[in-house]
Amino acid sequence: MAALSYMQRRRSGTYEFRRRLPQALAGKPVPAHMRDAFSDLINAKTGCFKREFVKSLDTKEVRQAKTRDHREALKFTRLADDAVTALKPLAVPPKTAEAIDANEIGEAVYRKLLANDEAERVMGDDRRRIGLVEYSDDAGKEIVIDRASKWPDLIDVPPSSSFGMQTDHAMVYGEFAQKLADEYRAVYARRDPSIVSAETSMDLKQRGATFGKSSEQFQAVALEVLRAHVRGL
């Protein structure tokens, strides 16, 4: 079984999920209003976003680790995407329900999903940068550590070209996309948009709209966002 792109084994034998934060977040100061919602992405010592997110998968069995890695990848992607959106300043005046076009929001989400997919395929995974760990100390000074010497038992990864996916990355990415597609189709069949509730709130906020999550307006937009994910996947 190929090693997962974001799964590594610690010296103890326990697997962990490890992934770099998006450039828009990594090392950046965290606004006060975001600290509670995105605490998992924050370095408690510096008050800034982490440069790398690490979480134990609490297992030494590779098959079980693979399943948990899929789950953590999904949670991380949602959380990081929401944080990037929340970090953007609100640059539009408040809008009424009549001014919000649910279809337009759905199309924007769909285009973003396809653009992110293309970027993933072109740029590949983070293993090109796996040799070094970068972080800031309490004074904000950049620290670089040679990961190979610090964690010699991490899963080996093949050398990578400048662009494109490694074969094992493409395989796992396909499996992950299929699992997501199944999950989103299932909740869409029930017309339950709770899976995209946070994302919908962010999209509406960027457009100057603040609907209650139980309102008809919010639910209509959330269903279009959910439909966009089903289409994209």
Steps between C-alpha positions, in 0.01 A plus 500: 500500500641836400579747775242776527611846400431650841549195721829432674623259763656622821798334662257324735327339201184708538379669184425871482332742262731785401433781256623854439253784543410705192739786427223748578500375861842355584674708767251787473358677809151381598228764546330484839161405353649187337686354798221287643370359170845411363695410814624173344692701240656746745839487671410577862846641576519749213130575448557447128379232265717190500710428195422131519205309646580169669259257665553147622286234331523291818578172325796295383292308244545643150150409377331660797732798468401540135131529590571750776734695272216548249282635780766738630578623147134588451476681834826686441400611150167634621656676798784654299266617223267658756794672669628644171152635424453640851836678480388704199365843591134569441516737206134527404204679662226295665252342258136406530362154430372620162851601394650155566505262203528140627579370150785748459650392831470134400676568169779686680549207736502258205766703315713522815483124553616432145778758528623344825490157341708620205753661734528175698568302183756745366689573821478154658524444874715646777763228485713722277552711811506217753874520566482810717281625780453875521346686791538819699618518860345729762697795365378434144839371383489241221627158606588225251544137603618209290206262541693199371743519793235587758249230395704233316217242507242703311362321193731545203359683200626487142679795340261742334513702181423870488138452390232235499392223736695198610328173405412411859371851564271476196370162618423620852361830372259306281391279788454806719294679234276196464439482875415869503270459201313219674468702820375816328258311276352324803431822691374676186252217444361586844522874423706543815750784440650498850827368358553835322346722767828666605606548139164655413526740794841616375378545142202704616717709730729589210192626317381706792211271596438361848204263495415277793591138429140392552363756253362404159752732332797329664371152425440588134858623459641203696322255270656669196842481665441132573385442141822666379708253703308205355555634146866576561583167656 
